[in-house]
Each structure stands twice: as C-alpha cells, then as structure tokens.
Amino acid sequence: MSGQCGPYGILMSICAKWFASPSEAASLIMSATTTAAPAKEREHCGTRSPFWILALGSIGVVYGDIGTSPLYALKESLTAARGAGALSSEMIFGVLSLMIWTLIVIVTLKYVVVVLQADNNGEGGMLSLMALAHRALGDRGGIVALLGMAGAALFYGDAMITPAISVLSAVEGLNLVTPAFEHYVLPISLAILIGLFAIQSRGTARIAAWFGPIIVVWFLALAVGGLANIAQQPQVFLALNPIYGVNFLSSHGIAGLIALGAVFLAVTGAEALYADLGHFGRNPIRAAWLVLVFPALALNYLGQGALLLTQPEALESPFFKLYPAWALIPMIGLATLATIIASQAVITGAYSMTQQAIQLGLLPRMNIRRTSETERGQIYIPAVNWNLLLAVLFLTVTFKTSSSLASAYGIAVTGTMVVTVALAAVVARYYWLWSWWRVGLVMAPFLCVDLIFLGANLLKIAEGGWLPLVVGGALLIGMLTWRRGARLLSTRWKKEELPLAEYLPVLEKKSPERVSGTAVFLTSHPDLVPTALMHNLKHNKVMHRRNIIVCVETTDTPRVEESERGKTAKVSESFTVVRLKFGFMEEPDIPRALARRYLHLELDPMQTSYYLSRRVIRPSSRSEMPVWQDRLFIWLAHQSSDASAYFAIPSDRAIEIGTQVTV
C-alpha cells in the first residue's frame, strides 16, 4: 500500500485505471470531487476515497486556474520588462528566475508547506481561516473579522476577472492560425462564457468527472512543449539561479517593479490550494503539486524562455509558438477546455464563498439550490451566477484582450494572499500557540514577499487595477453594513420581546383555545417569546397543543457532528425549546434536523406547521447608522430570500407573520 501512495505510484495508478476502465475511473473521480468527506477519511491510502483518485481530482479542480497562467504570464511579464525597447537575454533570464522562484516561495513554501496546516476541522478557505482565528481570539477578533471580509470581497474581484482573461487568452491563439480570426476572438469568447454560466443551474457533477483527466493531459502538454524547446537551448536552466532575478530588479528600477507585478500572474489561482483543502485533503493536493503541476509549469516557462532566446519576435504569443504548426489547433482546443475548467472552479468557489458568508452573517440570505440529490456541496446560487456573468461580460467587452485584463488581475490576488498570511499568523500565534519569534521567523518573510508583490501591482491602478479595488471595496462596505445592521436589529428586537420564562406561566393560566398538531416557531433568541407566537395569539387567539421553539446557531466550525446537532429542553407541558447547530459550510435543513431520533420529538410532517416572522424594516430618524448605511441595510434586507426556502421548510407547511421594525 505504501508503494501505491508514492508519487510515481500515483501516476501509474492514474494511467492504469483510466485506460483500463474510463467509466469506472470517471465515477470514482466524480465521487472524489463532489463529496466533502471528513478530512481523516482522505489522509491515507485505502480509505473511503483512494489517494490517487483524490490527487487526480485535485489536479482538475485545484490547479485549473494556476495551470492556465502560462498562456499569458511570461508574455505579460516580458512585455512590461522591455517597455518600448528590445527584448534581451538578460530580461529573459531575470524574469524567468523571478517566475520560478515565485512559484517556489509562494506556492511550494507558503501554501503547500505552511498554510495547508491551518485547517478548520479539515476545511480551508478564507472564511474558514477567519473563523479559526476568531475562535482563537474570542471577543478580541474584531480586526480578524474585518480581514476576513476584506479577503472575501477581493476574492469576488478575482472571480470576475479569471473567466474573462482565461477564455480570452485561449481563444486568442486562433490569431496564429490565420489573421482572419482576429475579429471573431471576442464573439467566440463571449459565446463560451455565456454557455458556461448558462449550464450552472443543471449542476456540474457529471462533467466534473472529466476535469481531472483533461487537466492532466494539459499539464503533460505543457511539459512536452517546454522540453522540446529546452532541448534546443539548455542554457535556459541558468534562470534557476535567483541571482538573475535579483540583478534584474536592481537594474531596471520602476520597469522592474512593473514587471514584478506581471510575474505574479504565474501564481494566480494558488489560493485554491487552501480553499479546496476540505474536498481533497492536504496530502493529495501536495502530491499533485510536487509530482506533476510544479514540474510541468516550470518546464513550460523555461521552454518559452528558450524559444524567446532565439526568436524574440515570438513574444507576441510565446505559449502557442512552442508547438509545431500541426499541433496548433489541437492545443487551442485543449487550452480552451482548460480555461473553461479553470473558470468553472472559480464559479463554484464563488457559490461556496457566498454560502459561507451567509451562514456567518456577512451577507443576507439568498436562494441556494442543490444540484445533486446525492452529493453534498453541489449548490447553485442564481443571484451570484447571473451577477457574476454580467460582470464577466462587461470586463470582456470593455478590455477586449487578455493583455488589457492582465493589469487588473494581480491586485485582487495579491490582496487576498496578504490577508491569508496575516490570518495564518494570528492562527499560528493564538491557536497553535507558537512563540512570537517563531511566528516572525516563518510568517514575516511570506508577508514581506506578498506586500512587495502588492506594491508592484498597485502601480497598475490606472491601467485597470482600480477595478478589483472598487468591486472589493463595494462588497466590503455591503458586508460591514449588513453585519452592523443585523446586530442593531437583533439588539432592538431583544429589548421588545418578553422573557419566555416569565410569559409561559401567564400563558398557561389564560389557556387560550387549543388546536391539534404541532407548531414550530423559529427565533434567534430562545430565551424570549417568538414574535410569530405573540402575533398568532393576538390575531388568531389559538395555540397548538404542542409548541416547539427552534433557535438555529451557526458555529465557527465547517460542519457539526450529527450527534451534536441539537439539544432539547422541555420548559412547560406544551412548550419545548430546541437549539440546532449548523456549521458555516452546511445547508441548514430544519425539518430534517428535528426528525433526528435522539431529539425524541416524533413529529408528524403533515401535522406540523412552521411559523416564521417576516420583518418589514423601516428607516428610523434616530438610527445609530448614517443615513446612507441605514438605507443600504434596508435595501439588502429587501433582497433577502424567504427564510422558509433557506431553512428547507416545505412551502405548504410554512406560515409567515409580518411585523414592522425600525432600524
């Protein structure tokens, strides 16, 4: 078994399994890429999902974005380096050195070695890291929440740019086939993007099974194309010496910094290594990077450099010119598939990020649909999908070329990485209990590198870098407004409601008319009388024989064990309080949770009604928020989806009672 877990055993197993039985391999890959099994089940071979299947799945999902960077990263870096002058071998060696060492320091050392250790019960990602840091700091975690929201906001800027730049860079290869295609690049790219977003509502579980094999072929093609050109100019391996990169930066001034900002394009998508930790586990992700992804990327970049040493005019499209004429069209097709897969991973990541943000109280409720009855984590959020499509189409039409979009790309990614390493430092100090000197020794160099790249990318604000900053700033303001408004609303609501312990004895004495069945009242304060209960008594003057008050709590862990999902407390003859807990990556299903046997509720679905309070929020002349923020919060509240749909309550069993409240 240990031999099968080794790097070469993984690759041999992948090849043997795929060519022997594609359908069986596809089925296994689909289960690995769509099911978030507990982390301990994924760490070793021979467990529920075989190690090599998880490694293959991670190649398709985790590395799709970073794997398409060779389409444009070196081209944009050298274009920035040379300015209006000629391309020199010094520039090629310097930029190549910076690019290879950026992959080593940021991806291999920072993410693969260090950040992947910061798992939150096996899960990763920006908001998962924020929750972990907040748990460590407790009430002192205000700055942590702000950092987490900033990182999440910047992620959406990245999610807007990735599909546009990836698809454009692939389709632009048609210009090399014949100049006649030049006018069709933009329409073809738009058609691909519209089609990609249009199929999201149908789910991607079936086609996701092919992501891994396609991206494996893509990385093999990267390596072969690079090796073929390295063989002609083996001296390109001198670029592995970091001195070339240092000399380039020291001798090129501002042009060197601008080129450094473009070099960062080589690691766009690296955040996915951590974000998808919960789906594949750290060891399969690490093995995929070290065995296939990093060697293929390094060989391709070196191959492009070798080509440019002899053909500087190839800078117009160094990636596609690596390949002979007969392979051009197949490579364009393969590149298009790879960029579609990379875009799909970002879109799915936007859904997951939104779901987590809603659960953590950073965004209002949205309509979340499950696209698979059997696979957990397969979701579709219409509002995110269509808004993201509009943003992507706007960027594509406005910037028109991948080179124009490249200037806007780096800021969102570098900003996100700065936030990640800052939160990781908090986790290391207060959760892992590292000493200050150890935190500084490990985290400070990474933070310095990220800040240098961020500064280099800020030089491109006027060229399009303002875009992710505007988008991220707007989303951050929205999150802060929603969080603050929800807290003020909760405080005001709590003051107006009656204590349950004091009200129940009075209610039992009055003994209103009883009706058969069970009434479930949702509330955020289980110690207070639910507003829906009060209004039902006031207007209908009846009470059910059995009443259950349900409070839903979102934990700072990704998932909650079923045995710890709920607790019941019988507070009177006809009233029971139930506290339900859901992790911030779970979809809260109240009827299903209440049906658990250990709660001993024994509910009859046809005799149970769910009462919810619908709050109509009005502006207050004495609001604690500025007028603009007050109105923004009210607008966000109006966009919030129905609580019944969000909590999976059957529409024919839900009763909403409205009330007005000012904030």
C-alpha positions in Angstrom: 0.0 0.0 0.0 2.8 2.4 0.8 4.2 2.0 -2.7 0.9 2.9 -4.2 0.9 6.1 -2.2 4.2 7.3 -3.5 4.4 9.9 -6.3 5.2 7.6 -9.1 2.7 5.0 -7.8 0.0 7.7 -8.0 0.8 8.5 -11.6 1.0 4.8 -12.6 -2.4 4.1 -10.9 -4.0 7.1 -12.7 -2.8 5.9 -16.1 -3.6 2.3 -15.5 -7.1 2.9 -14.1 -8.1 5.4 -16.7 -7.0 3.4 -19.7 -8.3 0.1 -18.3 -11.8 1.4 -17.4 -12.6 5.0 -18.1 -16.2 4.8 -16.9 -15.2 3.3 -13.6 -12.4 5.9 -13.1 -14.8 8.7 -14.0 -17.3 7.5 -11.4 -14.6 7.4 -8.7 -13.3 10.8 -9.7 -16.8 12.3 -9.6 -17.3 11.0 -6.1 -14.0 12.4 -5.0 -14.5 15.8 -6.5 -18.1 16.3 -5.3 -18.2 14.7 -1.9 -16.7 16.5 1.1 -15.9 13.5 3.2 -14.4 14.0 6.7 -10.8 15.0 6.5 -9.5 12.0 8.4 -11.0 9.7 5.7 -8.9 11.4 3.0 -5.5 11.5 4.5 -4.3 8.0 3.8 -4.5 5.4 1.0 -7.1 2.7 1.2 -9.7 4.9 2.8 -13.1 5.8 1.5 -11.7 7.8 -1.5 -8.4 6.3 -2.8 -5.4 8.6 -2.5 -4.7 8.7 -6.2 -8.3 9.5 -7.1 -8.2 12.5 -4.7 -4.8 13.6 -6.3 -6.3 13.3 -9.8 -9.4 15.2 -8.7 -7.3 18.0 -7.1 -5.4 18.4 -10.4 -8.7 19.1 -12.2 -10.3 21.4 -9.6 -7.5 22.9 -7.6 -4.9 23.5 -10.3 -7.0 24.6 -13.2 -6.5 28.3 -12.7 -2.8 28.3 -12.0 -2.4 25.8 -14.8 -3.6 28.2 -17.4 -1.2 31.0 -16.3 1.4 30.0 -18.9 -1.0 31.3 -21.6 -0.2 34.9 -20.6 2.1 35.2 -17.6 5.5 35.2 -19.2 4.3 37.2 -22.2 2.9 40.0 -20.0 6.0 40.0 -17.7 8.5 40.4 -20.5 6.3 42.9 -22.3 6.3 45.0 -19.1 10.1 44.5 -18.7 11.1 45.6 -22.1 8.8 48.6 -22.3 9.3 50.1 -25.8 12.8 48.6 -26.2 14.2 45.4 -27.5 13.9 42.1 -25.7 17.3 41.0 -24.3 18.6 37.7 -22.9 19.2 39.5 -19.6 15.5 40.3 -19.3 14.5 36.7 -20.2 16.8 35.1 -17.6 15.8 37.7 -15.0 12.0 37.4 -15.5 12.2 33.6 -15.7 14.2 33.5 -12.5 11.6 35.6 -10.7 8.8 33.5 -12.0 10.3 30.1 -11.0 11.2 31.4 -7.5 7.8 33.0 -7.1 6.3 29.5 -7.6 8.8 28.0 -5.1 8.3 30.6 -2.4 4.6 31.5 -2.6 3.1 28.2 -3.7 5.5 25.5 -2.5 6.8 27.0 0.7 3.9 29.2 1.8 0.8 27.3 0.7 2.0 23.6 0.3 4.2 23.6 3.4 2.7 26.1 5.8 -0.8 27.4 5.0 -2.3 23.9 4.3 -1.6 23.1 8.0 -4.2 25.7 9.1 -7.2 23.6 8.6 -10.5 24.2 10.4 -11.7 20.7 11.1 -10.3 19.6 7.8 -11.7 22.6 5.8 -9.8 25.5 4.3 -10.5 28.8 2.6 -10.6 32.5 3.6 -13.7 32.4 5.8 -12.8 29.1 7.3 -9.4 30.6 8.3 -11.2 33.7 9.6 -13.5 31.6 11.8 -10.5 29.7 13.1 -8.6 32.9 14.0 -11.8 34.4 15.6 -12.3 31.2 17.7 -8.7 31.7 19.0 -9.1 35.4 19.8 -12.7 35.3 21.1 -14.0 38.8 21.8 -10.7 40.4 20.6 -11.4 39.2 17.0 -12.8 42.4 15.5 -9.8 43.0 13.2 -9.9 39.3 12.2 -13.5 39.7 11.0 -12.5 42.8 9.1 -9.6 41.0 7.4 -11.8 38.0 6.6 -14.4 40.2 5.0 -11.7 42.1 3.0 -10.2 38.9 1.7 -13.6 37.5 0.7 -14.5 40.8 -1.0 -11.3 40.7 -3.0 -12.0 37.0 -4.0 -15.1 38.2 -5.9 -12.9 40.6 -7.9 -10.7 37.7 -8.8 -13.7 35.6 -9.7 -14.9 38.2 -12.1 -11.5 38.5 -13.9 -10.4 34.8 -14.1 -13.1 33.6 -16.6 -12.6 36.6 -18.8 -8.8 36.6 -19.0 -8.5 32.8 -19.2 -11.0 32.3 -22.0 -9.7 35.3 -24.0 -6.1 34.1 -23.7 -7.0 30.7 -25.1 -9.2 31.8 -28.0 -6.6 34.4 -29.0 -4.5 31.5 -30.2 -6.8 31.5 -33.3 -4.9 34.6 -34.4 -1.9 32.4 -35.2 -4.0 30.1 -37.4 -5.0 32.9 -39.7 -5.3 36.7 -39.1 -8.9 36.3 -40.4 -9.9 35.0 -37.0 -8.9 38.3 -35.3 -12.4 39.7 -35.5 -14.0 36.5 -34.2 -12.0 36.2 -31.0 -14.3 38.4 -28.9 -17.6 36.9 -30.1 -16.3 33.4 -29.6 -15.1 34.2 -26.1 -18.4 35.8 -25.2 -20.3 32.7 -26.5 -18.2 30.4 -24.4 -18.7 32.4 -21.3 -22.4 32.7 -21.7 -22.7 29.0 -22.3 -20.6 28.3 -19.2 -22.7 30.3 -16.9 -26.0 29.1 -18.5 -25.3 25.4 -17.6 -24.6 26.1 -14.0 -28.2 25.6 -12.8 -28.1 22.0 -14.1 -25.1 21.1 -11.9 -21.7 20.0 -12.9 -21.3 16.7 -11.1 -21.3 14.6 -14.3 -18.8 16.7 -16.3 -16.6 17.3 -13.3 -15.5 13.7 -13.5 -13.6 14.6 -16.7 -11.9 17.7 -15.2 -9.0 15.7 -13.7 -8.1 13.7 -16.8 -8.3 16.8 -19.1 -6.1 18.9 -16.9 -3.6 16.0 -16.5 -3.4 16.0 -20.3 -3.0 19.8 -20.3 -0.1 19.6 -17.8 1.6 16.9 -19.8 1.3 19.0 -22.9 2.8 22.0 -21.0 5.8 19.8 -20.0 6.3 18.3 -23.5 6.1 21.7 -25.2 8.6 23.1 -22.8 11.1 20.2 -23.0 11.1 20.3 -26.8 12.4 23.9 -26.8 14.7 23.5 -23.8 16.5 20.8 -25.7 17.4 23.5 -28.3 18.6 26.0 -25.7 19.6 24.1 -22.5 21.4 27.2 -21.1 17.9 28.4 -20.1 18.4 26.4 -16.9 20.7 29.1 -15.7 17.5 31.0 -14.9 17.1 28.7 -11.9 19.8 30.8 -10.2 18.0 33.5 -8.1 20.8 35.9 -8.7 19.4 36.6 -12.2 16.1 37.8 -10.7 17.8 40.0 -8.1 20.1 41.6 -10.7 17.1 42.2 -13.0 15.2 44.1 -10.2 18.1 46.1 -9.1 19.0 47.3 -12.6 15.5 48.1 -14.0 14.0 50.4 -11.4 10.3 51.1 -11.9 10.2 48.9 -15.0 11.4 46.1 -12.9 8.6 46.6 -10.3 6.0 46.7 -13.1 7.4 43.5 -14.5 7.3 42.0 -11.0 3.6 42.8 -10.8 3.1 40.8 -14.0 5.3 38.0 -12.7 2.7 37.4 -10.0 0.3 36.3 -12.8 2.2 33.0 -12.6 0.6 32.2 -9.2 -2.9 33.4 -9.7 -5.1 30.5 -8.5 -2.7 29.5 -5.8 -5.4 30.3 -3.2 -7.4 27.4 -4.5 -4.8 25.0 -2.8 -6.1 26.1 0.5 -9.7 26.8 -0.4 -10.3 23.2 -1.6 -8.5 21.6 1.3 -11.7 20.1 2.6 -12.6 18.4 -0.7 -9.3 16.5 -1.2 -7.1 16.7 1.9 -3.6 18.2 2.2 -1.6 15.2 1.1 -3.3 14.6 -2.3 -3.0 18.4 -3.0 0.7 18.4 -2.1 1.4 15.2 -4.1 -0.3 16.7 -7.2 1.7 19.9 -7.0 5.1 18.3 -6.4 4.8 15.4 -8.8 3.0 16.9 -11.8 1.9 20.5 -11.6 5.0 22.4 -10.5 7.4 20.4 -12.8 5.1 21.0 -15.8 4.7 24.7 -15.1 8.5 25.2 -14.6 9.3 23.3 -17.8 6.8 25.3 -19.8 8.1 28.6 -18.6 11.7 27.6 -19.2 10.6 26.3 -22.7 9.0 29.7 -23.5 12.2 31.4 -22.4 14.4 29.1 -24.5 12.2 29.9 -27.5 12.5 33.6 -27.0 16.3 33.4 -26.7 16.4 32.5 -30.4 13.1 34.1 -31.6 12.4 37.3 -29.7 9.7 38.1 -32.2 7.7 35.2 -30.7 6.8 37.3 -27.7 3.5 38.1 -29.4 2.4 34.6 -28.4 5.2 32.5 -26.9 3.0 29.8 -25.5 1.4 28.7 -28.7 4.6 29.1 -30.7 6.1 26.4 -28.5 4.3 23.8 -30.6 4.6 22.8 -34.3 2.1 24.1 -36.8 0.2 20.7 -36.9 -0.4 20.9 -33.1 -1.6 24.5 -33.0 -5.4 23.8 -33.5 -5.4 20.9 -31.0 -3.5 23.0 -28.4 -6.0 25.8 -28.9 -8.9 23.4 -28.3 -7.1 21.9 -25.2 -6.3 25.4 -23.9 -10.0 26.4 -24.3 -11.1 23.3 -22.3 -8.5 24.0 -19.6 -9.7 27.6 -19.3 -13.3 26.6 -19.1 -12.4 24.2 -16.3 -10.4 26.9 -14.5 -13.4 29.2 -14.8 -15.8 26.6 -13.5 -13.7 26.1 -10.4 -13.8 29.8 -9.7 -17.6 30.0 -10.3 -18.1 27.1 -7.9 -15.8 28.8 -5.4 -17.9 31.9 -5.6 -21.0 29.8 -4.7 -19.2 28.2 -1.7 -17.8 31.5 -0.5 -21.3 33.1 -0.7 -22.9 30.2 1.2 -20.3 30.5 4.0 -20.7 34.3 4.1 -24.4 33.9 4.6 -24.0 31.4 7.3 -21.5 33.6 9.1 -23.9 36.6 9.0 -21.9 38.6 6.4 -24.5 38.6 3.7 -28.3 38.4 3.6 -30.0 35.1 2.8 -30.0 34.1 -0.8 -31.8 31.4 -2.8 -29.4 28.4 -2.7 -30.4 25.4 -4.8 -28.9 21.9 -4.6 -28.0 20.5 -8.0 -27.4 16.9 -6.7 -29.7 14.8 -4.5 -26.7 12.5 -3.5 -23.6 14.7 -3.4 -23.1 17.2 -0.7 -21.7 20.6 -1.6 -23.2 20.7 -5.1 -25.0 24.0 -5.0 -26.2 26.8 -7.3 -26.9 30.4 -6.3 -28.8 32.2 -9.1 -28.1 35.7 -7.8 -24.4 35.1 -7.7 -24.4 33.3 -11.1 -26.1 36.0 -13.1 -24.4 39.0 -11.5 -21.1 37.3 -12.0 -21.9 36.7 -15.6 -22.8 40.3 -16.2 -19.6 41.4 -14.6 -17.5 38.9 -16.7 -19.2 40.0 -19.9 -18.7 43.7 -19.0 -15.0 43.1 -18.5 -14.6 41.1 -21.7 -16.3 43.7 -23.8 -14.6 46.6 -22.1 -11.0 45.3 -22.1 -11.3 43.1 -25.3 -7.9 41.4 -24.9 -6.2 39.3 -22.2 -3.2 41.7 -22.2 -5.5 44.6 -21.2 -7.1 42.5 -18.4 -3.7 41.4 -17.1 -3.2 44.8 -15.5 -6.4 44.4 -13.4 -5.7 40.8 -12.3 -2.9 41.0 -9.8 -4.3 43.3 -7.2 -7.2 41.1 -6.2 -4.9 38.0 -5.9 -2.1 39.7 -4.0 -4.6 41.4 -1.7 -6.2 38.1 -0.9 -2.8 36.5 -0.3 -1.8 39.3 2.1 -5.0 38.7 4.1 -4.4 34.9 4.1 -0.9 35.1 5.6 -2.0 37.7 8.2 -4.8 35.5 9.4 -2.5 32.5 9.3 -0.1 34.4 11.6 -2.9 35.0 14.0 -3.8 31.3 14.0 -0.2 30.3 14.5 0.2 32.6 17.5 -3.1 32.2 19.3 -4.4 28.8 18.1 -1.2 26.8 17.6 0.4 28.8 20.4 3.6 29.4 18.6 6.1 31.8 20.2 6.4 35.3 18.7 9.9 34.7 17.4 8.7 31.5 15.6 5.7 33.4 14.1 8.0 36.2 12.9 10.6 33.7 11.5 8.0 31.8 9.5 5.3 34.2 8.6 7.1 37.6 8.3 9.1 36.6 5.1 5.9 35.5 3.4 4.1 38.7 4.4 7.0 40.8 3.1 7.0 39.0 -0.2 3.3 39.4 -0.6 3.5 43.1 0.3 6.2 43.6 -2.3 4.0 42.0 -5.0 1.0 44.0 -3.8 3.0 47.2 -4.1 4.2 46.2 -7.6 0.6 45.6 -8.7 -0.6 48.9 -7.2 1.5 50.6 -9.8 -1.1 49.4 -12.3 -4.1 51.0 -10.8 -4.6 53.5 -13.6 -4.4 50.7 -16.2 -7.3 48.7 -14.8 -6.1 47.7 -11.3 -8.7 50.0 -9.9 -11.4 47.6 -10.9 -11.0 44.8 -8.3 -10.4 47.5 -5.6 -13.7 49.2 -6.5 -15.5 45.8 -6.5 -13.9 44.6 -3.3 -14.5 48.0 -1.6 -18.2 47.9 -2.5 -18.6 44.3 -1.3 -16.7 45.1 1.9 -19.0 48.1 2.6 -22.0 45.8 2.0 -20.7 43.1 4.4 -19.9 45.6 7.1 -23.3 47.3 6.7 -25.2 44.0 6.8 -23.3 42.8 9.9 -23.8 46.1 11.8 -27.4 46.5 10.8 -28.3 42.9 11.8 -26.7 43.4 15.2 -28.6 46.6 15.8 -31.8 45.0 14.7 -31.2 42.0 17.0 -30.5 44.2 19.9 -33.6 46.3 19.4 -35.7 43.1 18.8 -34.4 41.6 22.0 -35.4 44.7 24.1 -39.0 44.5 22.7 -39.6 40.8 23.3 -40.8 39.2 26.5 -38.7 36.7 28.6 -40.0 33.2 27.9 -39.7 32.0 31.5 -42.0 34.9 32.7 -44.5 34.7 29.9 -45.2 30.9 29.9 -46.9 30.7 33.3 -49.2 33.6 32.4 -50.0 31.9 29.1 -50.8 28.5 30.7 -53.2 30.3 33.1 -55.0 32.1 30.4 -55.3 28.8 28.5 -56.3 30.1 25.0 -58.2 27.7 22.7 -56.0 24.8 21.7 -55.9 23.2 18.3 -54.4 19.8 17.3 -51.0 19.4 15.8 -47.5 20.9 16.4 -46.4 24.5 15.9 -42.7 25.2 15.3 -41.6 28.8 15.9 -38.3 30.0 14.6 -36.4 32.6 16.7 -32.9 33.9 17.1 -33.4 34.3 20.9 -34.6 31.0 22.5 -35.0 32.7 25.9 -37.5 35.2 24.5 -41.1 34.7 23.3 -41.0 34.5 19.4 -42.8 37.4 17.7 -44.7 34.9 15.5 -46.1 33.2 18.6 -47.3 36.6 20.0 -48.9 37.7 16.8 -50.6 34.3 16.3 -52.2 34.6 19.8 -53.1 38.2 19.2 -54.8 37.8 15.8 -55.9 34.1 15.7 -56.5 33.7 19.5 -55.5 30.0 19.4 -52.5 27.9 20.4 -51.4 24.4 19.3 -51.4 21.6 21.8 -47.7 21.2 21.2 -45.3 24.1 20.6 -41.6 23.9 19.7 -39.4 27.0 19.8 -36.3 26.5 17.5 -33.2 28.5 17.6 -30.6 28.0 14.8 -27.0 28.7 15.6 -24.1 28.9 13.1 -20.8 27.6 14.6 -17.3 28.7 13.6 -16.6 25.1 12.5 -17.3 24.0 9.0 -19.6 21.1 10.0 -21.3 19.8 13.1 -21.4 16.1 14.0 -25.0 14.8 13.8 -24.8 13.7 17.4 -24.2 17.3 18.4 -26.7 18.8 16.0 -29.5 19.6 18.5 -30.5 19.8 22.1 -34.0 19.9 23.6 -35.3 21.4 26.8 -38.9 21.0 27.9 -39.9 24.3 29.5 -43.6 23.5 30.2 -46.2 21.0 29.5 -46.8 22.2 25.9 -43.6 24.0 25.1 -40.1 22.7 24.1 -37.0 24.7 23.2 -34.7 23.2 20.6 -31.3 24.5 19.8 -29.9 23.5 16.5 -26.3 23.9 15.4 -25.1 24.0 11.8 -21.5 24.6 10.5 -20.9 27.5 8.2 -20.4 25.2 5.3 -23.6 23.3 5.8 -27.1 23.9 4.3 -29.5 24.3 7.3 -32.4 21.8 6.9 -34.6 22.3 10.0 -37.3 19.6 9.3 -34.6 17.0 8.7 -32.7 18.1 11.9 -35.9 17.9 14.0 -36.6 14.4 12.8 -33.5 13.0 14.4 -34.4 10.2 16.8 -32.2 11.3 19.6 -34.2 14.6 20.0 -37.3 12.4 20.8 -39.7 14.9 19.1 -41.5 12.4 16.9 -43.0 14.9 14.6 -45.7 14.1 12.1 -44.8 16.1 9.0 -48.5 16.5 8.0 -49.5 17.8 11.4 -46.6 20.2 11.9 -46.7 23.9 10.9 -43.8 26.2 10.9 -44.3 29.9 12.0 -41.8 32.5 10.8 -41.6 36.2 11.5 -41.2 38.4 8.4 -39.8 41.7 9.4 -40.6 44.8 7.3 -37.8 47.2 8.1 -38.3 50.9 8.0 -35.8 53.7 8.5 -35.6 55.4 11.8 -35.0 59.1 12.5 -32.8 58.0 15.4 -30.8 55.4 13.7 -27.3 54.6 15.0 -26.1 54.2 11.5 -25.5 57.0 8.9 -28.5 57.6 6.6 -26.8 56.1 3.5 -25.8 53.0 5.6 -29.3 52.7 7.0 -30.9 52.8 3.5 -28.3 50.3 2.2 -29.1 47.9 5.0 -32.9 48.1 4.3 -32.2 47.5 0.6 -30.1 44.5 1.4 -32.8 43.2 3.8 -35.4 43.5 1.0 -33.2 41.4 -1.3 -33.0 38.6 1.3 -34.7 35.3 0.3 -37.5 33.7 2.2 -36.4 32.0 5.5 -38.7 29.1 4.7 -36.7 28.2 1.5 -33.4 28.9 3.2 -34.2 26.5 6.1 -35.7 23.9 3.7 -39.2 24.2 5.2 -41.9 22.9 2.9 -43.9 25.8 1.4 -47.2 24.2 2.2 -46.3 23.9 5.9 -44.8 27.5 6.4 -46.8 30.4 7.8 -45.2 33.8 7.8 -46.4 36.6 10.1 -45.3 40.1 9.2 -44.3 42.9 11.6 -42.7 46.3 11.1 -39.5 47.3 12.8 -37.3 50.4 12.5 -33.5 50.5 12.5 
